[in-house]
Amino acid sequence: MNEVIGHLMTALDVAKTTPGQTMLVKLIEAVLLHAGFELAQSAFPDGALPVDDE
C-alpha cells in the first residue's frame, strides 16, 4: 500500500505542474484521502484510537 501511495504522490506532483489537470489533481487527492482512511482503519480495526491519559 505504501508503494502505491508513493506512486500516487508522484502522479499528484506531476499533475499539479501540468496545465489543465485540475480534475486529475482532485481525483488523485480523493484516492489518497481514501487510502489514508483505509490505513487508519487497518491500524485501529476496533475503531478506538489510542488515548494518552496523562
N, C-alpha and C positions, 0 to 999 in steps of 0.2 A: 504494500500500500504506500509506503514512504517513497518508493521509486516512482510510482505513478504520480504522486503529489509533486515530486521534483520535476517531472516532465511537464505537468500542468503549469507549474510556476514558470518554467522556461517559456512555454507557449504563451502564457499571460504577458510576460515581458515583451515578447516579440509582437503580440497583438496590440499592446499599448503603444508601441512605437510605429505601428503601421497605420497610415491614414485610412479612415473608413471602416475600421474594425470594431466599432462600438458594441455591436450586438455580440460579436465573438468574445470580447472582453467580459461582457455581462454573463454570457454563458459559462465561460471558464470560471469566473468568480463564483457563480452559483454552484458549479460542480465542486469547487474547492470547499465552499461552505458546507455542503452536504457531506463531503469526505471527512471534514473536521468533526462534524456531528457524529458520524459513524465511528470514528476513532474514539471519541469521548464515550460513546455508549459501550464500546467494547472494553474500554478501560474500567468502566464502572457499570457492569451489567445489571446490578440491582437498582440503579438509578441514584444511589447515595454517593454524594461527593464527600471526600474526607474533610472533617472539620477540626480545626485547631481550637481546643477548649481553653487555652491559656489566657 
